[in-house]
Amino acid sequence: MRLTGLALATVALCVMIAPPAWADVIPSRQADSDADAGRVQDRLVEVGVSPVRAADLTAALTADELAFFAKDPQSVQVVGGLWLEEWTTGLVFLGGVAAAYVLYVSDPN
């Protein structure tokens, strides 16, 4: 009888104490994540992304990614597109290469 009571008390104690060990919501981390998301979203809007698209991009990032970019918002940069100056510089360079080819390489003398 004593052994059964001890076993029941142990099970009851485990049932009361164990669930908080698996709790996965920590409010302070959630607040930090929201602040990080706000900083990253502001930086995206600053570099020219629409506010709606910035919200979508920010929502797709993990908490670790948000923390990384929020630590240094200047690391969020626009990539994948060429500006007018880059196109112009490229065309001028290609024109120079073509002119050098015509003047020096294809000259029969």
C-alpha atoms as a printed R data frame, in Angstrom:
    type eleno elety resid chain resno      x      y       z
1   ATOM     1    CA   MET     A     1  0.000  0.000   0.000
2   ATOM     2    CA   ARG     A     2  2.789  2.397   0.894
3   ATOM     3    CA   LEU     A     3  4.549  1.651  -2.429
4   ATOM     4    CA   THR     A     4  1.364  2.348  -4.430
5   ATOM     5    CA   GLY     A     5  0.842  5.682  -2.662
6   ATOM     6    CA   LEU     A     6  4.461  6.674  -3.321
7   ATOM     7    CA   ALA     A     7  4.111  5.727  -6.992
8   ATOM     8    CA   LEU     A     8  0.876  7.748  -7.338
9   ATOM     9    CA   ALA     A     9  2.455 10.754  -5.627
10  ATOM    10    CA   THR     A    10  5.462 10.554  -7.982
11  ATOM    11    CA   VAL     A    11  3.230 10.369 -11.056
12  ATOM    12    CA   ALA     A    12  1.109 13.293  -9.804
13  ATOM    13    CA   LEU     A    13  4.225 15.363  -9.161
14  ATOM    14    CA   CYS     A    14  5.578 14.597 -12.622
15  ATOM    15    CA   VAL     A    15  2.256 15.524 -14.220
16  ATOM    16    CA   MET     A    16  2.251 18.902 -12.452
17  ATOM    17    CA   ILE     A    17  5.926 19.794 -12.952
18  ATOM    18    CA   ALA     A    18  6.726 18.400 -16.424
19  ATOM    19    CA   PRO     A    19  4.486 20.494 -18.756
20  ATOM    20    CA   PRO     A    20  6.221 23.841 -18.112
21  ATOM    21    CA   ALA     A    21  9.492 22.246 -19.184
22  ATOM    22    CA   TRP     A    22  8.117 22.000 -22.739
23  ATOM    23    CA   ALA     A    23  6.652 25.507 -22.902
24  ATOM    24    CA   ASP     A    24  7.966 27.161 -26.053
25  ATOM    25    CA   VAL     A    25  6.555 30.680 -25.837
26  ATOM    26    CA   ILE     A    26  8.876 33.168 -24.209
27  ATOM    27    CA   PRO     A    27  7.347 36.652 -24.352
28  ATOM    28    CA   SER     A    28 10.625 38.592 -24.142
29  ATOM    29    CA   ARG     A    29 12.012 36.795 -27.184
30  ATOM    30    CA   GLN     A    30  8.790 37.444 -29.074
31  ATOM    31    CA   ALA     A    31  9.043 41.146 -28.261
32  ATOM    32    CA   ASP     A    32 12.673 41.200 -29.441
33  ATOM    33    CA   SER     A    33 11.654 39.443 -32.641
34  ATOM    34    CA   ASP     A    34  8.903 42.001 -33.288
35  ATOM    35    CA   ALA     A    35 11.358 44.863 -32.722
36  ATOM    36    CA   ASP     A    36 13.880 43.198 -35.047
37  ATOM    37    CA   ALA     A    37 11.209 42.743 -37.700
38  ATOM    38    CA   GLY     A    38 10.319 46.431 -37.447
39  ATOM    39    CA   ARG     A    39 13.950 47.493 -37.912
40  ATOM    40    CA   VAL     A    40 14.449 45.210 -40.899
41  ATOM    41    CA   GLN     A    41 11.152 46.279 -42.459
42  ATOM    42    CA   ASP     A    42 12.071 49.969 -42.044
43  ATOM    43    CA   ARG     A    43 15.433 49.347 -43.735
44  ATOM    44    CA   LEU     A    44 13.760 47.535 -46.640
45  ATOM    45    CA   VAL     A    45 11.408 50.477 -47.165
46  ATOM    46    CA   GLU     A    46 14.404 52.834 -46.937
47  ATOM    47    CA   VAL     A    47 16.196 51.043 -49.800
48  ATOM    48    CA   GLY     A    48 13.131 51.210 -52.038
49  ATOM    49    CA   VAL     A    49 11.013 48.136 -51.345
50  ATOM    50    CA   SER     A    50  7.276 48.810 -51.081
51  ATOM    51    CA   PRO     A    51  5.891 48.593 -47.516
52  ATOM    52    CA   VAL     A    52  3.621 45.653 -48.401
53  ATOM    53    CA   ARG     A    53  6.480 43.712 -50.014
54  ATOM    54    CA   ALA     A    54  8.767 44.604 -47.073
55  ATOM    55    CA   ALA     A    55  6.220 43.142 -44.648
56  ATOM    56    CA   ASP     A    56  6.018 39.946 -46.725
57  ATOM    57    CA   LEU     A    57  9.804 39.606 -46.909
58  ATOM    58    CA   THR     A    58 10.172 40.240 -43.180
59  ATOM    59    CA   ALA     A    59  7.511 37.647 -42.353
60  ATOM    60    CA   ALA     A    60  9.425 35.049 -44.382
61  ATOM    61    CA   LEU     A    61 12.617 35.466 -42.289
62  ATOM    62    CA   THR     A    62 13.390 33.305 -39.267
63  ATOM    63    CA   ALA     A    63 14.032 34.827 -35.836
64  ATOM    64    CA   ASP     A    64 17.779 34.241 -36.226
65  ATOM    65    CA   GLU     A    65 17.817 35.961 -39.626
66  ATOM    66    CA   LEU     A    66 15.847 38.902 -38.237
67  ATOM    67    CA   ALA     A    67 18.275 39.228 -35.324
68  ATOM    68    CA   PHE     A    68 21.242 39.153 -37.728
69  ATOM    69    CA   PHE     A    69 19.876 41.885 -40.006
70  ATOM    70    CA   ALA     A    70 18.521 43.985 -37.123
71  ATOM    71    CA   LYS     A    71 21.975 44.016 -35.517
72  ATOM    72    CA   ASP     A    72 23.344 45.894 -38.568
73  ATOM    73    CA   PRO     A    73 20.520 47.241 -40.745
74  ATOM    74    CA   GLN     A    74 23.050 48.555 -43.291
75  ATOM    75    CA   SER     A    75 23.728 44.931 -44.248
76  ATOM    76    CA   VAL     A    76 20.307 44.889 -45.937
77  ATOM    77    CA   GLN     A    77 21.135 45.940 -49.489
78  ATOM    78    CA   VAL     A    78 19.447 45.965 -52.867
79  ATOM    79    CA   VAL     A    79 20.812 43.232 -55.131
80  ATOM    80    CA   GLY     A    80 19.768 41.644 -58.373
81  ATOM    81    CA   GLY     A    81 19.073 44.769 -60.391
82  ATOM    82    CA   LEU     A    82 21.242 47.108 -62.415
83  ATOM    83    CA   TRP     A    83 20.899 50.865 -62.206
84  ATOM    84    CA   LEU     A    84 21.150 53.227 -65.185
85  ATOM    85    CA   GLU     A    85 24.726 54.172 -64.246
86  ATOM    86    CA   GLU     A    86 25.776 50.522 -64.280
87  ATOM    87    CA   TRP     A    87 24.212 49.934 -67.692
88  ATOM    88    CA   THR     A    88 25.827 53.090 -69.058
89  ATOM    89    CA   THR     A    89 29.252 52.169 -67.677
90  ATOM    90    CA   GLY     A    90 28.952 48.672 -69.145
91  ATOM    91    CA   LEU     A    91 27.985 49.992 -72.570
92  ATOM    92    CA   VAL     A    92 30.841 52.504 -72.569
93  ATOM    93    CA   PHE     A    93 33.277 49.743 -71.617
94  ATOM    94    CA   LEU     A    94 31.966 47.450 -74.358
95  ATOM    95    CA   GLY     A    95 32.194 50.321 -76.836
96  ATOM    96    CA   GLY     A    96 35.807 50.883 -75.823
97  ATOM    97    CA   VAL     A    97 36.614 47.190 -76.261
98  ATOM    98    CA   ALA     A    98 34.939 47.185 -79.687
99  ATOM    99    CA   ALA     A    99 36.858 50.316 -80.721
100 ATOM   100    CA   ALA     A   100 40.154 48.812 -79.564
101 ATOM   101    CA   TYR     A   101 39.385 45.650 -81.518
102 ATOM   102    CA   VAL     A   102 38.581 47.575 -84.690
103 ATOM   103    CA   LEU     A   103 41.601 49.888 -84.385
104 ATOM   104    CA   TYR     A   104 44.289 47.470 -83.241
105 ATOM   105    CA   VAL     A   105 43.318 43.841 -83.710
106 ATOM   106    CA   SER     A   106 41.533 43.895 -87.043
107 ATOM   107    CA   ASP     A   107 44.036 46.310 -88.647
108 ATOM   108    CA   PRO     A   108 45.717 44.350 -91.480
109 ATOM   109    CA   ASN     A   109 48.994 46.302 -91.188
